[in-house]
């Protein structure tokens, strides 16, 4: 089994993508067939295609570049080990299948380190499912610093809801919590993120 190839340099922080598009990369069936056959060059080509979006997703959830690099490696190893599980016969895009692996790997790392227990306290009104994303700095690095300042569970809810497009029910299942927990963390986290970004020039970076 070929090991996931480490990038020569850690990928730079990229701007967040709109919901469910950060992995929207067309993958030819012939390339997947070569990966299934154990073609190392094909695997490395697939790795290069998805290295940056997987790293960015992991960075947004984990809040740490070292953790994101580990999640990238673990995700790509899972990709190779489980490539036969993806057939695309149901019309599901490859990027959606891989994104689920990356999200699970990122949350598993936070859970293993007991960081998913870290959440914003409070007794506020639950969030509306249609509440808009917070305004964020045009500078992606500033957005990342603001996200990293949030507790791990709060940051995960914000990213999974606003950027990955998950429902509260889906987030609850992924994080082994309740939909009410997801809604409350979304409300608290959105307010906190807006406050953290208040001094900066604002734009809708999450959906830019």
C-alpha positions in Angstrom: 0.0 0.0 0.0 1.5 3.3 -0.9 1.8 5.8 1.9 0.3 9.2 1.6 2.9 11.5 0.2 3.7 14.4 2.6 3.7 17.8 0.8 7.1 19.5 0.8 5.6 22.5 2.6 2.4 22.8 4.6 -0.4 24.2 2.5 -1.1 27.8 3.1 -4.5 28.8 4.6 -7.0 29.1 1.8 -10.2 31.1 1.8 -13.3 29.2 3.0 -15.4 27.7 0.2 -19.2 28.0 -0.2 -21.2 25.1 1.2 -20.5 21.8 -0.3 -18.1 23.0 -3.0 -14.7 22.9 -1.4 -14.2 19.4 -2.9 -16.0 20.0 -6.2 -13.2 18.6 -8.3 -14.0 16.4 -11.3 -12.3 13.0 -10.9 -12.1 10.9 -14.0 -13.3 7.3 -13.6 -10.1 6.1 -15.3 -8.0 7.8 -12.5 -10.1 6.1 -9.8 -9.7 2.7 -11.6 -5.9 3.2 -11.6 -5.9 4.0 -7.9 -8.0 0.9 -7.2 -5.5 -1.1 -9.2 -2.7 0.1 -6.8 -1.1 2.6 -9.2 1.1 4.8 -7.0 1.3 7.6 -9.6 -2.5 7.8 -9.9 -2.8 7.9 -6.1 -0.3 10.7 -5.9 -2.2 12.6 -8.6 -5.4 12.2 -6.6 -3.6 13.3 -3.5 -2.4 16.5 -5.2 -5.9 17.3 -6.3 -7.4 17.1 -2.8 -4.5 18.1 -0.6 -5.4 21.7 -0.2 -9.2 21.4 0.3 -8.7 18.6 2.8 -6.1 20.5 4.7 -8.2 23.7 4.8 -11.3 21.8 6.0 -9.2 20.1 8.8 -7.6 23.4 9.7 -11.0 25.1 10.1 -12.3 22.3 12.4 -9.1 21.6 14.4 -7.8 25.1 14.6 -4.2 23.9 14.4 -1.9 23.4 11.4 -0.1 20.4 12.9 -3.4 18.7 13.6 -4.6 19.6 10.1 -1.5 18.0 8.6 -2.2 14.8 10.5 -5.8 14.8 9.5 -4.7 15.3 5.8 -2.4 12.2 6.0 -5.0 10.1 7.8 -7.7 11.1 5.3 -5.6 10.2 2.4 -4.6 6.8 3.8 -8.3 6.1 4.4 -8.9 7.2 0.8 -6.5 4.5 -0.4 -7.7 1.8 2.0 -11.4 2.4 1.2 -11.3 3.4 -2.4 -13.3 0.3 -3.3 -16.1 1.5 -1.1 -16.7 4.4 -3.6 -18.4 3.3 -6.8 -20.3 6.4 -7.7 -23.2 4.2 -8.9 -25.7 6.2 -6.8 -24.6 9.5 -8.4 -22.8 10.7 -5.3 -19.8 12.9 -6.2 -16.4 11.7 -5.1 -15.7 15.0 -3.3 -18.7 14.4 -1.1 -17.5 10.9 -0.2 -14.0 12.1 0.6 -15.3 15.2 2.6 -17.2 12.9 4.9 -14.0 11.0 5.6 -12.0 14.2 6.3 -14.7 15.6 8.6 -14.8 12.3 10.6 -11.0 12.2 10.9 -10.9 15.8 12.1 -13.7 15.2 14.7 -12.1 12.0 15.8 -8.8 13.8 16.5 -10.7 16.4 18.6 -12.6 13.7 20.4 -9.5 11.6 21.1 -7.9 14.7 22.8 -11.2 15.4 24.6 -11.4 18.8 22.9 -15.0 18.3 21.7 -16.1 18.8 25.3 -14.9 22.4 25.0 -17.9 24.6 24.1 -19.2 28.1 24.9 -21.4 28.2 28.0 -24.7 30.1 28.2 -28.4 30.0 28.3 -29.4 31.9 25.2 -32.2 31.3 22.8 -31.5 28.6 20.2 -30.4 29.6 16.8 -32.7 30.0 13.9 -31.9 27.4 11.2 -31.8 30.2 8.7 -29.5 32.6 10.5 -26.9 34.0 8.2 -23.1 33.3 8.6 -21.1 35.9 10.5 -19.3 38.6 8.7 -15.7 37.7 8.5 -12.4 39.4 7.6 -11.3 39.4 3.9 -8.0 38.2 5.2 -8.4 34.4 5.5 -5.6 34.3 8.1 -7.5 36.7 10.3 -10.6 34.5 10.0 -8.6 31.4 10.9 -7.2 33.2 14.1 -10.7 34.1 15.1 -12.0 30.5 14.6 -9.0 29.2 16.5 -10.0 31.4 19.5 -13.3 29.5 19.8 -13.7 26.3 21.8 -13.3 23.2 19.6 -16.9 22.1 19.7 -18.2 25.6 18.9 -15.8 26.0 16.1 -16.7 22.6 14.6 -20.5 23.5 14.7 -19.9 26.8 13.0 -17.8 25.3 10.2 -20.0 22.3 9.7 -23.1 24.4 9.5 -22.0 27.5 7.6 -19.3 26.2 5.3 -20.1 22.5 4.9 -23.9 22.9 4.8 -24.8 20.3 7.4 -28.1 20.4 9.2 -28.2 20.5 13.0 -29.4 16.8 13.0 -26.3 15.8 10.9 -24.0 17.8 13.1 -25.4 16.1 16.2 -24.8 12.7 14.7 -21.3 13.6 13.7 -20.4 15.1 17.1 -22.4 12.6 19.1 -24.4 15.4 20.7 -28.0 16.7 20.3 -29.5 19.0 17.7 -30.2 21.5 20.6 -26.5 21.5 21.4 -25.7 22.3 17.8 -28.2 25.1 17.6 -27.1 26.7 20.9 -23.4 26.6 19.9 -24.2 28.0 16.5 -26.0 31.0 18.2 -23.2 31.6 20.7 -20.4 30.9 18.3 -21.8 33.2 15.6 -22.0 36.1 18.1 -18.5 35.4 19.4 -17.0 35.2 15.9 -18.7 38.5 14.9 -17.2 40.1 18.1 -13.7 38.8 17.3 -13.8 40.1 13.8 -15.5 43.5 14.7 -12.3 45.6 14.3 -11.5 44.3 10.9 -12.8 45.3 7.5 -15.8 43.0 7.0 -17.0 41.0 4.2 -18.9 37.7 3.8 -15.7 35.5 3.6 -17.4 32.2 4.5 -19.6 32.5 1.4 -17.2 34.5 -0.7 
